[in-house]
Structures are given as structure tokens and as C-alpha cells.
């Protein structure tokens, strides 16, 4: 369909809580735009609908082409109304975001997540994702609630030396 | 527009940032980049500021005189045009962790090894941890490898330094991911 422009912060649409998609709504064009936009960016492994200005709970994630996610992934995921049911473990990655260019920060997230969503065909699914794929899913779902990775950045220095002050 | 590098350091106490930024605000200065932290018992502020008024550095420094009276040391350097712009570095980013019993020369020895290989240190933090009887020195640094150098190459170089200094050194790639 079309590669869409990615909204850049401080666009207020990036800080909004997105609406749940009602059952039966035709999401075909939106999903295709999200996929086209993600793949066109080349290095991107996920895009959330609010990043292209659509305030609906839809994200796409595909880490299969990246070095970090190659070994452990579910391929191309289209997630409608995704919800994280369980979180386990924690891992820190240096995250960046197409909506916040030129800045990366360390973010600690769950290492494994159990996610419930509807796929492109409207089928209800539950998957367990780990590692980079889990991080990507959490990052994209955060967009649906108006959270950017900047809301989750932890300082390297504070993390490392926090124990000392206990 | 003039850009300045402003350094302020003094015994840590509440209110330093507020005092400094009030002066900057009143002079119409913008803080373009900054890093502030407690180092030992000292609060250190490093700021890149811009000032549209085109006051000379000397004139601007004058407004910080009250801080000197509060035992804060103030240093202001006028940057050459373009000096405020961050260089765009390209290469693999990695993190080097060094830790071991405290002794002089750890930072120098590691930094020399990196410098000789044209490896750019982009961030460096050190801390003394452990107990008074058995102090442990920790250094974490981020560095950008030049084109053609791999994390493995650096690992090998660091292994030799680790043996010589009797410290532990680990090198790992940081892969910033764009999501």
C-alpha cells in the first residue's frame, strides 16, 4: 500500500492512549501500511499504529531479519489489541526509536513475555516471546499507551552503582 | 551565536543546579548539552551553552562571580564556531568493563591501548568500591571501534592488558536497536 511518514516526538499523537480496535473492523490497509513502513526503514523491527498517526491498538513486529532476533522469533507478527499477560526475567538493551531520532538509552524490560492478541485474520492467539523479540513487542505495545522508551530509560551509572548505596 | 563550555565544580550540596541555571536563564543562555554528577564529594557540572546576546566570555563569566564566593569553581571556555556540534562517529560501539584491586595506572594503561588503536572513548566512568581494607577499582567505558576492527580484536588486546595489570576486563558489543 504505502510507506507512511513516522511521527516524531513531540507530536502529541505519540503520547496518547490508543483505542481498542472493535471486532470486525477492516484493518487491511492500516496493517499493510505498517508493514510497508517497517520494512522500508530497513533496520526497523517494529512499528506501532500511533507512530503513523493512527490511534488504534495495532502493532507489527518482525525481528527475523535482525542479527539479534534471527534465532528466536515468530516471524512477522501482526498484533491487534495486544495484551501482555505475563512477564518474566529482565534484560537491558540499548534502545532507540524511529520517533525519537539521534538518541539511544539503556532500557530494562522483561526477558520473556506471554502476549495475547488477534492476528491479521482476526484469530485470537497467545504466544510466548523471548529475548530481542520480547523487547521489541514491549517497546511497540508501550507506544499504544503513549509511552516512549524515554519513559523507561535507566542510567548506566545509576544501575551499576546503585547497590553501593544500600 | 556564541557557544561556551561551562564547567562548575564544588562541594556537593542541594541547590547548585538551581543557582547555576538561574544565572543562565537570566542571561538568556540555552543549555545545549550537559552532564552533571557527584564525583567523590564534589558536584561537577559540564555544560555546553549558547548565548544569543553575543556577550564576550569574560562578560558572561562576571555573572558567575557570586558562585565563586560560595566555593564553587567556575570555568568558561568560548568554543570556536562549530565546536558545539557533535561529530558523527561511525563504527561498532562496545563496552569495556575493568575491575580489580585498586592500583595506580589502570585507566592510563587501558586508555593507552585504546588510543594506540584509534579507538574513540565516548563515555568513561570509574568508581572505587569494596571495603576500605580491600578497595576494588571499577571502570566502565564505552568506545567506538574504527572501521575494520572487531570486538574480538579488542578483546584480545584487552586480555594482554588484563594479565599485565592483574585485573579483570571484559568487552562486549553494544547493539543499539531501533524499534
HADDOCK unambig.tbl for C-alpha pairs under 7 A between the chains (distance, minus, plus):
assign (segid A and resid 44 and name CA) (segid B and resid 178 and name CA) 5.80 0.50 0.50
assign (segid A and resid 44 and name CA) (segid B and resid 179 and name CA) 5.51 0.50 0.50
assign (segid A and resid 45 and name CA) (segid B and resid 179 and name CA) 5.55 0.50 0.50
assign (segid A and resid 46 and name CA) (segid B and resid 179 and name CA) 5.35 0.50 0.50
assign (segid A and resid 47 and name CA) (segid B and resid 179 and name CA) 7.00 0.50 0.50
assign (segid A and resid 94 and name CA) (segid B and resid 174 and name CA) 6.99 0.50 0.50
assign (segid A and resid 94 and name CA) (segid B and resid 175 and name CA) 6.57 0.50 0.50
assign (segid A and resid 94 and name CA) (segid B and resid 176 and name CA) 4.66 0.50 0.50
assign (segid A and resid 94 and name CA) (segid B and resid 177 and name CA) 6.26 0.50 0.50
assign (segid A and resid 95 and name CA) (segid B and resid 176 and name CA) 5.54 0.50 0.50
assign (segid A and resid 95 and name CA) (segid B and resid 177 and name CA) 5.02 0.50 0.50
assign (segid A and resid 95 and name CA) (segid B and resid 178 and name CA) 6.07 0.50 0.50
assign (segid A and resid 96 and name CA) (segid B and resid 176 and name CA) 6.59 0.50 0.50
assign (segid A and resid 96 and name CA) (segid B and resid 177 and name CA) 5.67 0.50 0.50
assign (segid A and resid 96 and name CA) (segid B and resid 178 and name CA) 4.43 0.50 0.50
assign (segid A and resid 96 and name CA) (segid B and resid 179 and name CA) 6.27 0.50 0.50
assign (segid A and resid 97 and name CA) (segid B and resid 178 and name CA) 4.92 0.50 0.50
assign (segid A and resid 97 and name CA) (segid B and resid 179 and name CA) 5.03 0.50 0.50
assign (segid A and resid 98 and name CA) (segid B and resid 178 and name CA) 6.46 0.50 0.50
assign (segid A and resid 98 and name CA) (segid B and resid 179 and name CA) 6.61 0.50 0.50
assign (segid A and resid 104 and name CA) (segid B and resid 176 and name CA) 6.83 0.50 0.50
assign (segid A and resid 136 and name CA) (segid B and resid 179 and name CA) 6.40 0.50 0.50
